[in-house]
Amino acid sequence: MSLQDLLEVVPAGTGEQDLLRAIDFTRLPRHVAVIMDGNGRWAQLRQKRRVEGHRAGIDAVRDTVETAARLGIEVLTLYAFSIENWKRPESEIATLMGLLKHYLRSELDTLLRNNIRFRVVGRGHELDPDVRGELERAVERTAENTGLQFNIALNYGGRAEIIDAVRRLCAEVKGNRLEPEAIDESALARHLYTAGQPDPDLLIRTSGELRISNFLLWQIAYSEIWVTDVLWPDFRRKHLLQAILDFQKRERRYGGIVPA
């Protein structure tokens, strides 16, 4: 989508058009990853139940996915449910899974219309059959799409991902398909959940917390990190544009130095 097309769908007078004009579309981050945090605090501030915060967060997901697709970003990964989240009350987990199923059913046509390819990263095989069914349906229906790759991290943990990758490497060695001396960074990356995708250039965390919460530990080695105090249910297109603009102002050195 061209800049002019984007300007036509962005309301005037909100400052978003100015943000769009300031962005260099030749230097967009290829992969944006987001730790969606703050649903519970959003609900607490409004004297609502935590589940109401999760429901409100769906609008932020919708806005972020559609904006990323329109901008032409290659990959968007949203951290939706961690392995550690199973410690939460059963009622809250049931609500989260119900919201996930509702999102997939209601948004599938939008994903198809916007040429978005859907994928799950994490131990999805451990989820309940009804949840897996909805996920598999969305993956299959969008498999031929060529636009934004939309990853949703479910039953995910960065350490678990590395362990799973190491197990696959060990199986290759045991099966005489790989020599131990041949194991390098690219060999391990080949077995990550995000295999074949670029590592995140930009990691966004909402709610102001300064931690990465076991998210994409291998992949974010050189990611630029952008933290906002905005709680996830209030995160909208303008915040994503601000994060991208800030990203473009940074010098990425990958451990080196900027040439004089």
C-alpha positions as CSV (number, residue, x, y, z in Angstrom):
1,M,0.0,0.0,0.0
2,S,1.4,3.4,-0.9
3,L,1.8,6.4,1.5
4,Q,-1.1,8.1,-0.2
5,D,-3.4,5.1,0.3
6,L,-2.4,5.0,4.0
7,L,-3.1,8.7,4.4
8,E,-6.6,8.1,3.0
9,V,-7.5,5.6,5.8
10,V,-5.9,7.6,8.6
11,P,-8.1,10.4,10.1
12,A,-6.9,13.9,9.8
13,G,-6.3,16.0,12.9
14,T,-5.0,13.1,15.1
15,G,-1.3,13.5,14.3
16,E,-1.2,10.1,12.7
17,Q,-0.8,11.6,9.2
18,D,2.3,13.5,10.4
19,L,3.7,10.3,11.8
20,L,3.1,8.5,8.5
21,R,4.8,11.3,6.5
22,A,7.8,11.2,8.8
23,I,8.4,7.4,8.4
24,D,11.0,6.2,5.8
25,F,9.2,3.4,4.1
26,T,12.5,2.1,2.7
27,R,13.7,1.4,6.2
28,L,10.8,-0.3,7.9
29,P,11.6,-3.1,10.5
30,R,11.1,-6.4,8.7
31,H,9.9,-8.1,11.9
32,V,8.1,-6.5,14.8
33,A,7.5,-8.4,18.0
34,V,5.1,-7.3,20.7
35,I,4.8,-8.2,24.4
36,M,1.2,-7.3,25.0
37,D,1.1,-6.3,28.6
38,G,-1.3,-4.4,30.9
39,N,-4.7,-6.0,30.4
40,G,-5.1,-6.7,34.1
41,R,-4.1,-3.2,35.1
42,W,-6.3,-1.6,32.5
43,A,-9.3,-3.5,34.1
44,Q,-8.2,-2.7,37.6
45,L,-8.0,1.1,36.9
46,R,-11.6,0.9,35.7
47,Q,-12.8,-1.3,38.6
48,K,-13.5,-4.1,36.2
49,R,-12.7,-7.8,36.3
50,R,-9.4,-8.9,34.7
51,V,-11.2,-10.7,31.9
52,E,-12.7,-7.4,30.8
53,G,-9.1,-6.2,30.1
54,H,-8.5,-9.2,28.0
55,R,-11.6,-8.5,26.0
56,A,-10.6,-4.9,25.5
57,G,-7.2,-6.1,24.3
58,I,-8.7,-7.7,21.2
59,D,-9.3,-4.3,19.7
60,A,-5.6,-3.5,20.1
61,V,-4.7,-6.8,18.4
62,R,-7.0,-6.1,15.5
63,D,-5.6,-2.5,15.0
64,T,-2.0,-3.6,15.3
65,V,-2.3,-6.5,12.8
66,E,-4.2,-4.4,10.2
67,T,-1.7,-1.5,10.6
68,A,1.3,-3.8,10.2
69,A,-0.2,-5.3,7.1
70,R,-1.0,-2.0,5.5
71,L,2.5,-0.6,6.3
72,G,4.1,-3.6,4.5
73,I,5.9,-5.1,7.5
74,E,6.9,-8.7,6.7
75,V,6.4,-10.3,10.1
76,L,4.5,-9.5,13.2
77,T,4.7,-11.7,16.3
78,L,2.3,-11.1,19.3
79,Y,3.0,-12.7,22.6
80,A,-0.5,-14.0,23.6
81,F,0.0,-16.8,26.2
82,S,3.1,-18.0,27.8
83,I,3.9,-21.4,29.4
84,E,3.9,-19.6,32.7
85,N,0.4,-18.3,32.2
86,W,-1.0,-21.7,33.0
87,K,-0.5,-20.7,36.7
88,R,-3.3,-18.2,36.4
89,P,-6.9,-19.1,37.7
90,E,-8.7,-21.6,35.5
91,S,-11.5,-19.2,34.9
92,E,-9.2,-16.6,33.4
93,I,-7.4,-19.2,31.2
94,A,-10.8,-20.4,29.9
95,T,-11.8,-16.8,29.1
96,L,-8.5,-16.2,27.3
97,M,-8.9,-19.4,25.2
98,G,-12.5,-18.5,24.5
99,L,-11.5,-15.0,23.3
100,L,-8.8,-16.6,21.1
101,K,-11.4,-18.8,19.4
102,H,-13.8,-15.9,18.9
103,Y,-11.0,-13.8,17.4
104,L,-10.0,-16.5,14.9
105,R,-13.6,-17.0,13.9
106,S,-14.5,-13.4,13.6
107,E,-11.3,-12.1,12.0
108,L,-10.5,-14.9,9.5
109,D,-12.2,-13.1,6.6
110,T,-10.2,-9.9,7.5
111,L,-7.0,-11.9,7.5
112,L,-7.9,-13.3,4.1
113,R,-9.0,-9.9,2.7
114,N,-5.7,-8.4,3.8
115,N,-3.5,-11.2,2.4
116,I,-2.3,-12.0,5.9
117,R,-0.7,-15.4,6.7
118,F,-1.4,-16.8,10.2
119,R,1.0,-19.0,12.1
120,V,1.3,-20.3,15.7
121,V,4.7,-20.3,17.5
122,G,4.9,-22.3,20.7
123,R,3.9,-25.7,21.9
124,G,0.5,-25.5,20.2
125,H,0.1,-29.3,20.3
126,E,-0.4,-29.1,24.1
127,L,-3.5,-26.9,23.8
128,D,-7.1,-28.3,24.1
129,P,-8.4,-30.0,20.9
130,D,-11.1,-27.3,20.3
131,V,-8.5,-24.5,20.4
132,R,-6.1,-26.5,18.2
133,G,-8.9,-27.0,15.7
134,E,-9.6,-23.2,15.3
135,L,-5.8,-22.5,15.1
136,E,-5.3,-25.2,12.4
137,R,-8.2,-23.9,10.4
138,A,-6.8,-20.4,10.4
139,V,-3.4,-21.6,9.5
140,E,-4.7,-23.7,6.6
141,R,-7.1,-21.1,5.2
142,T,-4.3,-18.4,5.1
143,A,-1.4,-20.6,4.0
144,E,-1.3,-19.3,0.5
145,N,-1.4,-15.6,1.5
146,T,1.7,-13.7,0.6
147,G,1.5,-10.5,2.7
148,L,2.1,-10.0,6.4
149,Q,3.2,-13.1,8.3
150,F,1.2,-12.9,11.6
151,N,2.6,-15.1,14.3
152,I,0.8,-15.6,17.6
153,A,2.9,-17.0,20.4
154,L,0.8,-19.5,22.4
155,N,1.9,-21.8,25.1
156,Y,5.2,-20.2,24.4
157,G,8.4,-19.8,26.3
158,G,11.8,-18.7,25.0
159,R,13.7,-21.3,27.0
160,A,11.3,-24.0,26.0
161,E,11.8,-23.0,22.3
162,I,15.6,-23.4,22.6
163,I,15.2,-26.7,24.4
164,D,12.9,-28.0,21.7
165,A,15.5,-26.9,19.0
166,V,18.3,-28.6,20.9
167,R,16.3,-31.8,21.1
168,R,15.8,-31.7,17.3
169,L,19.5,-31.2,16.8
170,C,20.2,-34.1,19.1
171,A,17.9,-36.3,17.1
172,E,19.7,-35.4,13.9
173,V,23.1,-36.2,15.4
174,K,21.7,-39.5,16.8
175,G,20.4,-40.4,13.4
176,N,23.7,-39.6,11.8
177,R,22.2,-36.8,9.8
178,L,24.4,-34.1,11.4
179,E,27.9,-34.0,12.7
180,P,28.3,-32.3,16.1
181,E,31.0,-30.1,14.7
182,A,28.5,-28.8,12.2
183,I,26.2,-27.3,14.8
184,D,26.4,-23.5,14.7
185,E,23.9,-20.6,15.0
186,S,22.3,-21.3,11.7
187,A,21.8,-25.0,12.5
188,L,20.0,-24.1,15.8
189,A,18.0,-21.3,14.2
190,R,16.8,-23.8,11.6
191,H,14.9,-25.6,14.4
192,L,13.3,-22.6,16.2
193,Y,9.6,-22.0,16.0
194,T,10.3,-19.0,13.7
195,A,12.6,-20.9,11.4
196,G,12.9,-19.2,8.0
197,Q,11.8,-15.8,9.3
198,P,14.0,-12.8,10.0
199,D,14.8,-12.1,13.6
200,P,12.8,-9.2,15.1
201,D,14.3,-5.8,14.4
202,L,11.9,-4.1,16.8
203,L,10.6,-5.4,20.1
204,I,7.7,-3.4,21.6
205,R,6.6,-3.8,25.2
206,T,3.5,-2.1,26.6
207,S,2.6,-1.1,30.2
208,G,6.1,0.2,31.0
209,E,7.6,-3.0,32.4
210,L,11.3,-3.3,31.7
211,R,11.7,-7.0,31.1
212,I,11.5,-9.4,28.2
213,S,9.5,-12.1,30.0
214,N,11.1,-15.2,28.3
215,F,10.1,-14.0,24.8
216,L,12.1,-14.9,21.7
217,L,15.3,-15.1,23.8
218,W,17.4,-16.3,20.8
219,Q,15.9,-14.1,18.2
220,I,16.0,-10.7,20.0
221,A,19.8,-10.7,20.5
222,Y,20.1,-7.5,18.4
223,S,16.5,-6.2,18.5
224,E,15.8,-2.6,19.2
225,I,13.5,-2.4,22.3
226,W,10.8,0.2,22.6
227,V,8.8,0.4,25.9
228,T,5.7,2.5,26.3
229,D,3.6,3.1,29.5
230,V,0.5,2.6,27.4
231,L,-1.5,-0.4,28.6
232,W,-2.2,-3.0,25.8
233,P,-6.0,-2.3,25.5
234,D,-5.2,1.3,24.7
235,F,-2.4,0.6,22.2
236,R,-3.4,1.8,18.7
237,R,-2.0,2.6,15.3
238,K,-0.4,5.8,16.4
239,H,1.6,4.0,19.0
240,L,2.9,1.5,16.4
241,L,3.8,4.4,14.1
242,Q,5.7,6.1,17.0
243,A,7.6,3.0,17.7
244,I,8.7,2.6,14.1
245,L,9.7,6.2,13.8
246,D,11.8,5.9,17.0
247,F,13.3,2.7,15.6
248,Q,14.4,4.6,12.5
249,K,16.2,7.2,14.5
250,R,18.5,4.6,16.2
251,E,21.9,3.4,15.0
252,R,22.1,-0.3,14.8
253,R,25.7,-1.5,15.3
254,Y,25.3,-5.2,16.0
255,G,28.3,-5.1,18.3
256,G,30.4,-3.0,16.0
257,I,31.0,0.7,15.6
258,V,29.5,3.3,13.3
259,P,32.0,4.2,10.5
260,A,33.4,7.7,10.8
